[in-house]
Amino acid sequence: KNMSLDASKVNFNEETPLVKSGGVYIVDVAGASSLNIISNEPNKWVPLVRIYDKNLNQIDLKRENEIKTNYTINLANDAKYALISDNSDITNIKNEIIIKLIK
């Protein structure tokens, strides 16, 4: 049986702001070949992105050690969810982040 998360649904090829969540952002990435994340000032985002399949098995992990303002991840065919957080301190994300799914 497939598990499911209450994940943000976004349209392909459209920049979508995700309001500050206080912790993590969960996005449905099914059908996308890549995920682009934009984090503008005053954010000091240090990427930590986990990719899960439909059964919530982690299939990829991207972890950085420096601040990024624009970050793109190529997604596996079986990617279903992206969990976006901060690798050092979640309070680094002061405002929204903007995501774009590329088909």
N, C-alpha and C positions, 0 to 999 in steps of 0.2 A: 504494500500500500504506500502510495506517495505521501510524503509529509508536505506541509506547506507552511509558509511564514506570511505574516502580514507585511508584505513588501510593497514599496512604492512602485507603481506602474508608470512608466514614462514612454513617450512616443519616440520612435526612431528618428535620428538625424535632427533632433530638436533640443536646444539647450533648456534644461529644466532645473530651476532652483529647488533645492531641498532645504527647508527651514531648519534652523538649529535644533538638534534632537536631544542634546544633553548627554550624548554618549556615542551611539553608533547610528549609521544609516544603513538600511537594508533595502536593496533595489532588486527587482526582478529583471534579469538580463537575458532571459530565454530568447534565442534567435539572433542575438547580437554577436558580431565578430570582434568588436572591441568596445571598451568603456573609456570615455574621456572624462576626467574630473578636473574642474577648475576651482581654485581656492584663492580668493582675492583678499587683500588687506582689509581689516586688520588680522585676518587669520594667519597663523604661523603653522600651517598644517605639515606634519611629517607623516607621509602615507603609511598606513597599515590597511591592506585590503585582502580579505579572504574570499575565495570563490568556492561556491558549493554547487553540487549537482542536485537533482530533484529529490534525492533521498537524504539530503543534508550531509553528504560526505564532503569533506574539504578536498578540493581537487587542485587548488593553487593558492599560493600565498605570496603577496608582494609586500616587502617591508623595506622602508628607506630610513636613513639616518640623518637626512637633512630636509629643510623646508622646501616644498614644491608648490608652485602656483598653477601648473598645468601638468597633468599626469595621465598617460594613456596605457591601458592594459589590453593585450590581446586575449581573447576569451576562447576556451576550448568549446567544441561543438556541444558538449553536454553541460555547459555552465547554465545554471538556473538562477542563482542568487549571488549578489555581491554584498559583502558586509564591509562597510567603509568606516574606518576609525582612525585614531592618531597613534603613532608608534611611541610617542613619549608622554603626552598628556592631553586628554580629550578636551581640556579647556583651551587648547591651542585653536580650536575651531570656534571663533567668536561670533561669526555670522554664518549665513547660508553657504553651502557649497553648490556648485552648478555641475550637473552631469549631462552627458550626451552619449546615447547609445548609437553605435554605427552598425548597420545591418551587414 
